[in-house]
Amino acid sequence: MKHRYTITVLFLLLSIFSNAQTRRIYGTVKHNNQPVANANVVELDANHRYLSHTKTDEWGKFTLTVTGEKTSIRVTHDDMTRFTSKIGNQENWNITLNKKPKSEKDKPIKKTYESTRLLAGIAQGRFIPQLVCVEQLSDTTFCLVIPVRVYSSVEDYPQGRKAVVQDYNSRIIATGNCIDDAIAQEGIPQRWDPIVRTTAIEGPTFTHEVRDFFCYPRFLFTKTELEYMIDHSSELSCFAVDTARGDNYWMYYPCKTFAKEMQKILNRMLK
């Protein structure tokens, strides 16, 4: 009986302590002094994990329950610049979003090719071809679109993440910079199924969602980098795609046909 009493008290104390760590913050999101409706407002920990989420209402107002003072608030909306700040002890937030400046992502796409002969993933011990889209922006710049599964419909693939190409000595031989925010989409477009779905193994981090959420980030590579990878295809080890969580990677591996297929795509695009 004494032990039960002690356990009950401990649970009550833990509950009180837990509740004391949460609090509410509120604020308004505007652009050009006009309210921004349906903006994503999320709380992030130090490893970019999404802890809580809400959206602004039609007047641009939001209320968010946060877990403490050491986390961060992030606000995103369509083609506007993201806002990120440490929460600290601030309760009331007046946030202004601006239009994103023009960048590589705004360049018109000249040609597009899709292939399952470039990269592959390993799922349940099987080497599974991965559908990759190659976009031509200019004679010297190209994008590889590599789907990445994310944790929920509100999680995006932040600009600044990379696809790092390594050789068998873990030496970085090319880096593709993500040039868009790649907002998560529910489900998988039909042309990507079932190839992408087979790599989406359910694990402990995905058990809270039964739906599929994927981002399709565009990684910018130069023609020189792609040609180097073609010439050194036998040395290529993997494409390490840095995910939105910041502490996780999706690993893809060059197919045996990588060099021949990439050269064929470049030849078609540069005609």
N, C-alpha and C positions, 0 to 999 in steps of 0.2 A: 504493500500500500504506500509505503514511504517512497519507494522508487517511482511508482506511478505519479505521485504528487510532484516529485522532483522533475520528471519528464514533462508533465503538464506545464509547470512553471517555466521550464526552459523554452518550450514551444511558444508560450505567451510572450516571453521576453524577446525571442527571435522575431515573432510577428510584429511586436511593437517597434523593434529596432529596424526591421525591414520597411515598415510603413513610414518611419521617420526619415528614411533615406529618399523617399519619393516626394516630389512636389510638382506644382503646376506652373508653367510659364505661359505667357500669352503675348499676342502682338498683332501687327498689321503688316502686310506685304504690299508694296506699291511699285508701279512703273510709270514714270512721267506724272507722278502725283495722282495716278489713278489706281484703284484697287486691283490686285491680281487674284482672280479666283482660281481654284483648283491647283494651286501651287503645292508641291510636295514639301512637307516640313518633317524632318526626321532627326532623331537623336542618335549620335554615333559614339562608339567608344574609341579608344586609341588605335585599335586595329581595323577601323572602318566598319565594324559590325553595326547593323541596324538594330537599335534597342527599342525604339517606339516611333510611331508615325501618325501623322494626321494630314489633312488638306485644308487649305484656306477656303472660307465660304465666299459667297458672292460679293461680300464687302471687303474681301482680302484679309479677314480676321481668322486667327487660329488660337487654340488652346492645346497645350501638349504636356502630358505627364512625363517628367524626366526622373532619372534615377539618382542624380547627384550633381555636384558642381564641377567635376573633372571631365565630364563628357562634352561633346560639341553639338551644336545645332547646324543643320544644313538645310538650305531652301533652294529648290530647283523648279524651273518651269520652262518647258519648250526650248526656244532658241535664245533664252536669256542667260546671262552669266550666273553661275551659282554663288550663293552666299554661304560662307562657313565661318563659325566663330566659337570659341570656348564659351560654355554657358556661364561658368562662375556662379556668382550669387545674383545675377541679373534676372528679373522677372518679366519686365515689360520690354518688348522688342518692336522697334519701328524699322522695318527692313526695306531697302530699295534695290530692285533688280534692274539691270541694264541690258540692252540688246547685245548679243555677242558680236564682236568684230568679225569681219569676213576672214576666212582662213582657208586652208586646203580643203576642208569639207565642203566649201561652197563652190569649188571648181566643178564645172560640168563633167560628167563621166562620158568619155568618148566611146569606149567599148567595154563590154563585160563578157567574161567567160566563166562557166562553172565546170568544176572537175572533181572527180573522186580519185584521181591518180596522183595527187600531190602529197596530202597528209593523211595520217591514220591515227586512231586512238587504240588503246588497249583496254578491253572490257572483258572481265571474267576470263582472262587469259587468252582472249582472241584478239587478233590484229584486225581492226575494223576500219575500212576506208571512211574518210571524213569529207563530206561535201564542202569544198572551198570555192568561194567566188573571187575572181581576180578582176579588178577594175582598173582601167587606164585613165589617168587624169591628164597626163601630158606625155611627151616623148621620153621624159626622164623620171616620171613619178607614177607609181602604181599602188593600189590598195589590195590587201588580202582581207577578205571578210571571213572571220572564223567564229562560228557560233559558240557562245559560252553560257552554260546554265547558271542562273542566279537564284537567289533564295526567295524572292517574292516579287509581286507586281510593282512594288514601289522602289525596288533597288535598281540602280542604273550602273553602267560601266563607266566610271569617271574618266574624263579626259586626262591624259597624262600617264595612263597605264601603258604597258608595252608588251610586245611579243618578242621575246629574246631568243635568237637562234644561236645554238651552241654546237661545238664540235665534241669529239669523244674525250677531249682533255678538259672539258667544261670551259673552254675559251669562247668568249662571245665573238661571233663573226658578223652578226648583223642585228639591228634593233629596229623593229617596226613600231613607230609611235602611234598611239590611238588618237585619231583626229576628230572623234565625235563622242558624245555622251552615251549613245546607244541605249536609249531607254528600254527597259524590259518589256517584252511582248508576251502575252499569254498564248500558249499553244505553239505549235511548230508549223510553219507553212508547209503545204502538202509536198512541195518538191524536195524538202529537206528530210522527209519522213520515208522510210524508217531509219535511215543512216545515222541521223543525229540521235534519235531516240535510243538506239542500242548503246550509246555511250553514256546515257543518263542513268547511271546505276543509283538506285535508292540507297541512301546511307543515313546515318543518324542526324545529319544536319538538314535533311530534306523531309523528315517524317511529318513535319507540321503542314506540308502542302501536298495535295494529291494532284494538283494541276502542274502543267509544264510552264516554266517561265524562262525564256531565253533572250539574251542580248546578241546583237550581230555587230560587234565593233569593227570598225575599219582601221586597219593598221597600215600606215604609210611606209612603203619601201621604195628606194631609188632603183633605177634600172641597173646601176653598177652593183648594188647589193644582190639583186636577183641573179645577175650574170655571175657574180662570184660564187653564189650558192650552187648554180648550175655546174660551174667548173670544178667545184669541190664537193659535189654531192656525196661522194664516198666517205667524206669526213663529217658529214652532218649527223649530229646526234639527236637533237630534239628542238621543237618550238615550245618554249615555256611561256604560256599565255597567262599573264598576271591578272587575277580576277578582282572583282570589286571589293572583296573582303580584305585585300591587302596582305593576308597571311596564307594565301592559298594559290595554287597554280593548277591550270589544266595543261597536261602534257600531251603534245602531239608529236608524231614521228614521221620523218620523210618516207614516202613509199619508194620502192625500188625504181619506179617509173618517174620519180620526181624530176630529174634532170631533163629527160626527153620530153615530158609533158610540159614543163615550164618553158622550155625553149620553143616548143610548138606554139604555146599561147603567145609568147612575146613576138614570134614571127608573124602570127596572124594580126596582132594588135598594131604592129609597127609597119604594116604594109602601106 
